[in-house]
């Protein structure tokens, strides 16, 4: 597949639809030479599969964190005509609205470093972590339904977050049109005990410091300065979202046959966008999106309360306001310019984050490498349907990482660099070893070089909590 790609410039590569039978549109990859070399041929082939689906809009985009995934690579964007296209649970991903909250503080690195050995265990105790972890909240069925419909508004009304958080979250923390009737009882059963939990895998809570300010004007506007401490919280919709995705993958498998949709890969099951099956998933997905936004805000408040205990000041005195919160596994109905005309399309972002002009864009590294806060650029609208990468992206599967690394050794190596890490088990640190991920510097260089987003500040980890 790589040999068939045409180099458009140093950061963009085109795989034309003429290179494969049944491709309706081109595929495009955003990558510099270093990133491109690391891309799997199987992941590139998955992009071409998506380019065969009904109503797909050119191009299907692979971002520099792209790696092989379920049906579609993680780190990819695809858009479909709102009338003639499809909606796909697989193209959204299992962890619906997996995303990031970035939390400001007025603290400097030198204020926090001496207290890290106290702060990280305190956060580990305050934020339930791990596979199947249950939270401190016990929602009634009625409360859960309110979360699914109202999102973070439920959290604020119940003391988890404040109203000032709401406009600093994508969609104001609530996608309109969520319908709990479209969600299974099993999903609701799994969701009730897990609100306010971090989960496992690549989910994390990280204390970070700004090492470099790369856009002084924007940094000042957003309240960012060199040496400042921020918190990055990365998690999703937990078992609730996973069950919603699982339920609708089964339903859309039936729908694809019903509507005679040819699938190059059975994992790309889907339904026509304007069908009952398509819209049912869209409504249920919004419930999971709202659950996830709420999940992160509940934990944000517990993080604030933990800082209060450790530093002996109120979280407001510590300047712990939300910088921004966003999602990166989602389907959205948006309006984009297609062939010179404004058109409504269903944009599927899987392992991809919104990057509209002027937006805050949060790109996570691994627990031993830098992360970036960027600003969306105008070219993203034409090049990637207003999307950027969400992180560094894996170069090694979890199973391979566990065979290759030892969690205790990873922890010791991080400690030698002054990074305090705590997890539910050593295996988690092994599978999330920094060496299991791409070079985040090359990934962000690709995004900036392609004109999709520009770097505002660079952050390095000080301490991390993993599930």
C-alpha positions as CSV (number, residue, x, y, z in Angstrom):
1,X,0.0,0.0,0.0
2,X,2.8,2.5,0.9
3,X,4.4,2.0,-2.6
4,X,1.1,3.2,-4.2
5,X,0.9,6.4,-2.2
6,X,1.6,9.8,-3.9
7,X,3.5,12.4,-1.9
8,X,1.7,15.7,-1.9
9,X,4.1,17.4,0.3
10,X,6.4,16.6,3.3
11,X,3.3,15.9,5.5
12,X,0.5,14.6,3.3
13,X,0.2,11.4,1.2
14,X,-2.5,10.4,-1.2
15,X,-3.7,6.9,-1.9
16,X,-6.0,7.4,-4.9
17,X,-9.2,5.5,-5.4
18,X,-7.9,4.1,-8.7
19,X,-5.5,1.9,-6.6
20,X,-8.2,-0.4,-5.4
21,X,-11.4,-1.8,-6.8
22,X,-14.6,-0.4,-5.3
23,X,-12.9,2.5,-3.6
24,X,-15.3,5.4,-4.1
25,X,-13.0,8.2,-2.8
26,X,-9.3,8.7,-2.1
27,X,-7.6,8.0,1.2
28,X,-5.1,10.5,2.6
29,X,-2.5,10.2,5.4
30,X,-1.0,13.0,7.4
31,X,2.5,12.0,8.3
32,X,6.1,13.0,8.1
33,X,8.7,10.5,6.8
34,X,9.4,9.1,10.3
35,X,5.7,8.6,11.1
36,X,5.0,7.1,7.7
37,X,7.8,4.6,8.1
38,X,6.1,3.3,11.3
39,X,2.6,2.9,9.8
40,X,1.3,-0.6,9.4
41,X,0.2,-1.7,5.9
42,X,-2.8,-3.3,7.4
43,X,-3.9,0.0,8.9
44,X,-3.6,1.7,5.6
45,X,-5.6,-1.1,4.0
46,X,-8.3,-0.4,6.6
47,X,-8.6,3.2,5.3
48,X,-9.2,1.9,1.8
49,X,-12.0,-0.3,3.2
50,X,-13.8,2.7,4.6
51,X,-13.4,4.4,1.3
52,X,-15.7,1.7,-0.2
53,X,-18.7,2.5,2.0
54,X,-21.9,4.2,0.7
55,X,-22.0,7.9,0.7
56,X,-18.4,8.4,1.8
57,X,-17.0,11.9,1.3
58,X,-13.4,12.4,0.0
59,X,-11.0,11.8,1.5
60,X,-10.9,9.2,4.3
61,X,-8.1,10.6,6.5
62,X,-5.4,8.7,8.5
63,X,-3.8,10.9,11.2
64,X,-0.2,10.5,12.3
65,X,-1.2,8.6,15.5
66,X,-2.9,6.0,13.2
67,X,-2.6,2.3,14.1
68,X,-4.5,-0.8,13.3
69,X,-7.9,-1.1,15.0
70,X,-11.4,-2.5,14.9
71,X,-12.6,-2.0,11.3
72,X,-11.0,1.5,11.1
73,X,-7.6,2.4,12.4
74,X,-7.4,4.3,15.6
75,X,-6.5,7.8,14.6
76,X,-8.7,8.2,11.5
77,X,-11.6,10.4,10.3
78,X,-14.3,9.6,7.8
79,X,-17.3,11.6,6.7
80,X,-20.6,10.5,5.1
81,X,-23.4,12.3,3.3
82,X,-26.2,12.9,5.7
83,X,-28.8,11.7,3.1
84,X,-27.0,9.0,1.2
85,X,-24.3,7.9,3.6
86,X,-24.1,5.6,6.6
87,X,-23.6,5.8,10.4
88,X,-21.4,3.1,11.9
89,X,-20.9,2.0,15.4
90,X,-17.6,0.4,14.4
91,X,-16.3,3.7,12.9
92,X,-17.1,5.4,16.2
93,X,-15.2,2.9,18.4
94,X,-16.0,0.9,21.5
95,X,-15.1,3.5,24.1
96,X,-17.5,6.2,23.0
97,X,-16.3,9.7,23.9
98,X,-13.0,8.6,25.2
99,X,-11.5,12.0,25.7
100,X,-9.4,14.4,27.8
101,X,-10.0,17.1,30.3
102,X,-7.2,19.6,30.8
103,X,-7.3,21.3,34.2
104,X,-5.3,24.5,35.0
105,X,-3.6,25.4,38.2
106,X,-1.8,28.5,39.4
107,X,0.9,26.2,40.9
108,X,4.5,26.0,39.6
109,X,6.5,22.8,39.2
110,X,8.7,23.7,42.2
111,X,5.5,24.0,44.3
112,X,4.3,20.5,43.4
113,X,7.5,18.5,43.1
114,X,8.2,18.2,46.9
115,X,4.6,16.9,47.4
116,X,4.4,14.4,44.6
117,X,5.0,11.4,46.8
118,X,1.9,12.5,48.8
119,X,-0.1,13.8,45.9
120,X,0.0,10.8,43.5
121,X,-1.1,8.2,46.2
122,X,-3.8,10.6,47.3
123,X,-5.2,10.9,43.7
124,X,-4.9,7.1,43.3
125,X,-7.1,6.7,46.4
126,X,-9.6,9.4,45.3
127,X,-10.1,8.3,41.8
128,X,-11.3,4.6,41.4
129,X,-9.2,2.9,38.8
130,X,-8.8,-0.4,37.0
131,X,-10.8,-2.9,34.9
132,X,-14.4,-3.1,36.1
133,X,-13.8,-0.5,38.8
134,X,-16.9,0.7,40.6
135,X,-17.2,4.3,41.7
136,X,-18.1,6.1,44.9
137,X,-21.4,7.1,43.4
138,X,-24.5,4.9,43.5
139,X,-26.9,6.3,40.9
140,X,-30.6,5.4,40.9
141,X,-32.0,4.4,37.5
142,X,-33.7,7.8,37.4
143,X,-30.4,9.6,38.1
144,X,-28.6,7.7,35.4
145,X,-31.2,8.6,32.8
146,X,-30.8,12.3,33.8
147,X,-27.0,11.9,33.3
148,X,-27.6,10.4,29.8
149,X,-29.9,13.2,28.7
150,X,-28.4,16.3,30.5
151,X,-24.7,15.4,30.7
152,X,-22.5,17.7,32.8
153,X,-25.5,19.8,33.8
154,X,-26.5,16.9,36.1
155,X,-23.0,17.0,37.6
156,X,-23.0,20.7,38.2
157,X,-26.5,20.6,39.8
158,X,-25.2,17.9,42.2
159,X,-22.0,19.6,43.2
160,X,-19.6,17.9,40.8
161,X,-18.1,20.8,38.9
162,X,-19.3,24.3,38.5
163,X,-21.3,26.2,35.9
164,X,-18.0,27.8,34.6
165,X,-16.8,24.4,33.5
166,X,-19.7,23.9,31.1
167,X,-18.7,26.3,28.3
168,X,-15.1,24.9,28.5
169,X,-16.3,21.4,27.4
170,X,-17.0,20.4,23.8
171,X,-20.7,20.5,23.1
172,X,-21.1,22.2,26.4
173,X,-20.8,18.8,27.9
174,X,-24.1,17.6,26.5
175,X,-25.1,16.4,23.0
176,X,-28.7,17.2,22.3
177,X,-31.0,14.4,21.2
178,X,-29.8,11.6,23.5
179,X,-32.5,9.1,24.0
180,X,-32.2,6.6,26.9
181,X,-35.0,4.5,25.4
182,X,-32.5,3.4,22.7
183,X,-30.0,2.1,25.3
184,X,-30.2,-1.5,26.5
185,X,-30.9,-2.5,30.1
186,X,-27.5,-4.2,30.2
187,X,-25.7,-0.9,29.3
188,X,-27.6,0.9,32.0
189,X,-26.8,-1.8,34.5
190,X,-23.1,-1.5,33.6
191,X,-23.2,2.3,33.7
192,X,-24.8,2.8,37.1
193,X,-21.9,1.9,39.3
194,X,-19.1,3.2,37.1
195,X,-19.7,7.0,37.0
196,X,-16.6,8.7,38.4
197,X,-14.1,6.0,37.5
198,X,-10.9,6.1,35.4
199,X,-10.8,2.6,34.0
200,X,-7.7,0.9,32.7
201,X,-5.6,0.5,29.5
202,X,-4.4,3.8,28.1
203,X,-6.6,5.9,30.5
204,X,-4.7,8.0,32.9
205,X,-4.5,11.0,35.2
206,X,-1.3,12.9,34.8
207,X,0.3,15.8,36.6
208,X,2.2,17.9,34.0
209,X,4.4,20.9,33.8
210,X,4.8,23.3,30.9
211,X,8.4,23.2,29.7
212,X,8.0,25.3,26.5
213,X,5.7,28.1,25.4
214,X,5.6,28.1,21.6
215,X,2.8,30.6,21.0
216,X,3.1,33.4,23.6
217,X,0.0,35.3,22.6
218,X,-2.3,32.2,22.7
219,X,-0.7,30.9,25.9
220,X,-1.4,34.2,27.6
221,X,-5.0,34.2,26.4
222,X,-5.6,30.7,27.7
223,X,-3.9,31.3,31.0
224,X,-0.8,29.2,30.3
225,X,2.8,30.0,31.4
226,X,6.2,28.3,31.5
227,X,6.7,26.1,34.6
228,X,2.9,26.0,35.3
229,X,1.4,22.7,36.5
230,X,-1.7,21.3,34.8
231,X,-3.6,18.0,35.1
232,X,-4.6,15.9,32.1
233,X,-7.4,13.4,32.7
234,X,-7.9,10.8,29.9
235,X,-10.8,8.4,30.1
236,X,-14.1,7.5,28.5
237,X,-17.6,6.0,28.9
238,X,-16.5,2.9,30.6
239,X,-18.6,-0.3,30.5
240,X,-21.7,1.8,29.5
241,X,-20.2,3.0,26.2
242,X,-18.7,-0.4,25.5
243,X,-22.1,-2.1,25.9
244,X,-23.8,0.5,23.7
245,X,-21.2,-0.1,20.9
246,X,-21.5,-3.9,21.3
247,X,-25.3,-3.8,21.2
248,X,-25.4,-1.7,18.0
249,X,-22.7,-3.6,16.2
250,X,-25.0,-6.6,16.4
251,X,-28.0,-4.5,15.2
252,X,-26.0,-2.9,12.4
253,X,-24.8,-6.3,11.2
254,X,-28.4,-7.2,10.6
255,X,-29.1,-3.7,9.1
256,X,-26.2,-4.0,6.6
257,X,-27.8,-7.2,5.2
258,X,-31.3,-5.7,5.3
259,X,-30.2,-2.7,3.2
260,X,-27.9,-4.8,1.0
261,X,-24.8,-2.8,2.0
262,X,-21.6,-4.5,0.7
263,X,-18.9,-4.6,3.4
264,X,-15.2,-5.0,2.6
265,X,-14.8,-6.0,6.3
266,X,-17.5,-7.3,8.5
267,X,-16.2,-5.1,11.3
268,X,-17.5,-2.1,9.2
269,X,-21.1,-2.9,9.9
270,X,-23.3,0.2,9.5
271,X,-26.8,1.4,8.7
272,X,-28.1,4.1,6.3
273,X,-27.8,7.5,8.0
274,X,-31.5,8.2,7.6
275,X,-32.7,4.7,8.6
276,X,-34.2,3.8,12.0
277,X,-31.2,1.7,12.8
278,X,-28.8,4.5,12.0
279,X,-30.7,7.1,14.0
280,X,-31.2,4.7,16.9
281,X,-27.5,4.2,17.3
282,X,-26.9,8.0,16.9
283,X,-29.3,8.6,19.8
284,X,-27.8,5.9,22.0
285,X,-24.3,7.1,21.2
286,X,-25.2,10.6,22.4
287,X,-26.2,9.0,25.8
288,X,-22.7,7.5,26.0
289,X,-21.1,10.8,25.0
290,X,-23.0,12.6,27.8
291,X,-22.1,9.9,30.3
292,X,-18.5,10.3,29.5
293,X,-18.4,14.1,29.7
294,X,-20.1,13.7,33.1
295,X,-17.7,11.0,34.2
296,X,-14.7,13.3,33.5
297,X,-16.2,16.3,35.3
298,X,-17.1,14.2,38.4
299,X,-13.4,13.1,38.6
300,X,-12.3,16.6,37.9
301,X,-14.0,17.7,41.0
302,X,-12.5,14.9,43.1
303,X,-9.1,15.9,41.7
304,X,-9.7,19.5,42.9
305,X,-10.7,18.2,46.4
306,X,-7.5,16.1,46.6
307,X,-5.4,19.1,45.8
308,X,-7.2,21.1,48.4
309,X,-6.3,18.5,51.1
310,X,-2.7,18.2,50.0
311,X,-2.0,22.0,49.5
312,X,-4.3,23.3,52.2
313,X,-6.0,25.8,49.9
314,X,-9.3,25.8,48.1
315,X,-9.3,24.6,44.5
316,X,-10.4,28.1,43.4
317,X,-7.4,29.6,45.2
318,X,-5.2,27.1,43.4
319,X,-6.7,28.3,40.1
320,X,-8.0,24.8,39.2
321,X,-10.3,25.8,36.3
322,X,-11.1,23.7,33.3
323,X,-8.9,24.7,30.3
324,X,-10.9,22.5,28.0
325,X,-12.5,19.1,27.7
326,X,-13.0,17.2,24.5
327,X,-13.8,13.8,23.0
328,X,-12.1,11.7,20.4
329,X,-14.4,8.7,19.7
330,X,-17.6,10.2,18.3
331,X,-20.0,10.7,15.4
332,X,-21.2,14.2,14.8
333,X,-23.6,15.8,12.3
334,X,-21.6,18.8,11.0
335,X,-21.7,21.1,8.0
336,X,-18.6,21.1,5.8
337,X,-17.6,22.4,2.4
338,X,-17.7,19.5,-0.1
339,X,-16.8,20.2,-3.7
340,X,-17.4,23.9,-3.1
341,X,-20.8,23.6,-1.5
342,X,-21.9,23.5,2.2
343,X,-23.1,20.0,3.0
344,X,-24.3,18.2,6.1
345,X,-22.2,15.1,6.8
346,X,-21.8,12.6,9.6
347,X,-18.2,12.9,10.7
348,X,-16.8,9.8,12.4
349,X,-13.8,10.6,14.5
350,X,-12.1,7.5,15.9
351,X,-9.1,8.3,18.0
352,X,-9.3,11.8,16.5
353,X,-10.1,15.1,18.2
354,X,-11.9,18.2,16.9
355,X,-9.6,20.9,15.6
356,X,-11.7,23.7,14.4
357,X,-9.9,27.0,13.9
358,X,-9.0,28.5,17.2
359,X,-10.1,25.5,19.2
360,X,-8.1,24.0,22.1
361,X,-6.5,20.8,20.8
362,X,-5.2,18.4,23.4
363,X,-2.6,15.8,22.2
364,X,-1.5,13.3,24.8
365,X,1.9,11.6,24.8
366,X,2.7,8.6,26.8
367,X,3.5,8.6,30.6
368,X,7.2,9.2,29.9
369,X,7.0,11.6,27.1
370,X,5.7,15.1,26.3
371,X,2.1,16.1,25.6
372,X,1.0,19.2,23.7
373,X,-1.7,21.8,23.9
374,X,-2.3,23.1,20.4
375,X,-4.7,25.4,18.6
376,X,-6.8,24.3,15.7
377,X,-6.0,25.9,12.3
378,X,-8.2,26.9,9.4
379,X,-6.7,24.3,7.0
380,X,-8.0,21.5,9.1
381,X,-11.5,22.1,7.8
382,X,-10.5,21.3,4.2
383,X,-7.9,18.7,5.0
384,X,-9.3,16.6,7.8
385,X,-12.9,17.6,8.4
386,X,-11.7,19.8,11.3
387,X,-9.8,17.0,13.0
388,X,-6.4,16.4,14.6
389,X,-4.7,13.4,16.2
390,X,-5.5,12.7,19.8
391,X,-2.2,11.3,21.0
392,X,1.0,9.6,20.0
393,X,-0.5,6.3,18.9
394,X,0.8,2.8,19.6
395,X,3.5,1.1,17.7
396,X,3.3,-2.0,19.8
397,X,0.2,-4.1,20.8
398,X,-0.6,-4.4,24.5
399,X,0.3,-8.1,24.4
400,X,3.6,-7.4,22.8
401,X,4.4,-4.7,25.3
402,X,3.6,-6.9,28.2
403,X,6.0,-9.5,26.8
404,X,8.7,-6.9,26.1
405,X,8.7,-4.8,29.3
406,X,8.5,-5.3,33.1
407,X,6.2,-2.9,34.9
408,X,8.5,-2.5,37.9
409,X,11.4,-1.6,35.6
410,X,9.2,0.9,33.8
411,X,8.3,2.4,37.1
412,X,12.0,2.6,38.2
413,X,13.0,4.2,34.9
414,X,10.3,6.8,35.3
415,X,11.4,7.5,38.9
416,X,15.0,8.1,37.8
417,X,13.6,10.9,35.7
418,X,11.6,12.3,38.6
419,X,8.2,10.9,37.4
420,X,6.1,9.3,40.1
421,X,3.9,6.5,38.8
422,X,1.2,4.5,40.5
423,X,-1.0,1.8,39.0
424,X,-3.3,-1.0,39.9
425,X,-0.7,-3.5,38.8
426,X,2.8,-3.6,37.3
427,X,1.3,-5.2,34.1
428,X,-0.5,-1.9,33.4
429,X,2.8,0.0,33.4
430,X,4.4,-2.6,31.1
431,X,1.6,-2.4,28.5
432,X,1.7,1.4,28.6
433,X,5.5,1.7,28.5
434,X,6.6,4.9,26.6
435,X,8.4,2.6,24.2
436,X,5.1,1.1,23.1
437,X,4.1,4.4,21.5
438,X,5.2,6.5,18.5
439,X,7.5,9.5,18.9
440,X,5.0,12.2,19.9
441,X,7.3,14.9,18.6
442,X,7.1,13.4,15.1
443,X,3.4,13.0,15.4
444,X,2.8,16.7,16.4
445,X,5.3,17.8,13.8
446,X,3.2,16.1,11.2
447,X,0.0,17.8,12.4
448,X,1.6,21.3,12.5
449,X,3.4,20.7,9.2
450,X,0.1,19.8,7.5
451,X,-1.4,23.0,8.8
452,X,-4.1,21.2,10.9
453,X,-3.1,22.6,14.3
454,X,-0.2,24.7,15.8
455,X,1.7,24.1,19.0
456,X,0.9,26.4,21.9
457,X,2.7,24.7,24.8
458,X,4.7,21.6,25.5
459,X,4.2,19.6,28.7
460,X,6.2,16.9,30.5
461,X,4.8,14.5,33.0
462,X,5.6,14.8,36.7
463,X,3.4,12.1,38.1
464,X,0.9,9.7,36.7
465,X,-2.0,7.5,37.9
466,X,-2.9,4.5,35.7
467,X,-5.7,2.0,36.0
